[in-house]
């Protein structure tokens, strides 16, 4: 389990106790450096690295990093808010030793997620991981709820020998086809072995629909650990690909047309070890509380899109009738609905039942995405929001009147539209707090301005290798 304690100058007591042994173990394994990882507001994974011998000092006193990265854009330019984006100031990065792991995909290195605090020892209000930790802790304290979560990861595999900036699929053959699995058999076998060596339990890995595309599904964890795992798995996929002279893209739209890469979120609510999405009197075994949680997520989806689909390229992917979930609708195993209710197989439903949120891609900061989805769901469950009627099939078929009667609404068609919905959503902005909410708005508008006037092919190219 992830520690929910904030780091503090001098170090978390638990981390201080284990740091000497962890340092010695890493050195014995031939680990020379440690990657300290976090994700910025634009969804870019940022790092600092330290020699292994500096781990104890980092656990006690952190590692310095400018707060300006909270307002970096995907192209490495930056914007400002009234608090963030200045060249002034410093933060301390504190590694979470509970999730430190030697990188089998990068021999000689280990990896750890970090929380960021101020030099005075206060929580940094722009730290996405801290936001998710506090959201989870507050849900436990105020509502007695815990969560299990997982992030699906889709990526495109291209040839590293392709002309600069271009994408050339590394495999041929049909979607989900055996040809693709055979052609990249060595790569995917090493990937499975590497993830296993790093303690990542893989449910399945398979070729996907789009050119050169694969998907990996991993086991569910608490939300903070699930977000950490999403970042670690992507780093591993990329590292193993490089050893096979391949290049990978997690961008939402690495080509101007087609389904693109998703990052669907799976989430279930638990109380006292009981899954609230199974065994209840509601639809498909949901309890009344779980139904209202799902209803809350549906109600806040338009504003959530600014967090879960945060790139201008996200809106090339968010198209009707492509299983991207672009309408505010839910259904059991309905892959065109924005929220898919997964009941699981008979005999496993008490463990496997969950909700899948589909209008999510891997440009999203997973800590922000999971924290905001939880905040939206909690708003529904605490107010007893009723779950609307279920839909089946493709909601794109509904006319305006029928869609309105069902509460089916098209999600934002562009990043600026998503920002306006986010501005209007008081629940999401309150959950994030003013500093982080303003950073989300500023970064989204900055990325939108940077992409203004780009044709689809140019837009896909602009973000192809940023993620």
Secondary structure as UniProt FT lines:
FT   TURN            9..10
FT   HELIX           13..28
FT   TURN            29..30
FT   STRAND          33..39
FT   TURN            41..42
FT   STRAND          45..51
FT   HELIX           52..54
FT   HELIX           55..61
FT   STRAND          63..65
FT   HELIX           67..71
FT   TURN            74..75
FT   STRAND          91..95
FT   HELIX           97..99
FT   STRAND          101..102
FT   TURN            104..105
FT   TURN            107..108
FT   STRAND          109..118
FT   TURN            119..120
FT   TURN            125..126
FT   HELIX           128..143
FT   STRAND          146..151
FT   STRAND          153..159
FT   TURN            160..161
FT   TURN            164..165
FT   TURN            175..176
FT   HELIX           178..183
FT   HELIX           185..197
FT   TURN            198..199
FT   STRAND          202..207
FT   TURN            211..212
FT   STRAND          213..218
FT   HELIX           223..243
FT   TURN            244..245
FT   STRAND          246..249
FT   STRAND          265..271
FT   TURN            272..273
FT   STRAND          274..275
FT   TURN            276..277
FT   HELIX           283..285
FT   HELIX           288..308
FT   TURN            312..313
FT   HELIX           314..317
FT   TURN            320..323
FT   STRAND          330..332
FT   TURN            335..336
FT   STRAND          339..342
FT   TURN            346..347
FT   HELIX           349..352
FT   STRAND          354..357
FT   TURN            362..363
FT   HELIX           366..383
FT   HELIX           395..397
FT   HELIX           400..406
FT   HELIX           415..424
FT   HELIX           426..432
FT   HELIX           434..451
FT   TURN            452..453
FT   HELIX           456..463
FT   TURN            464..466
//
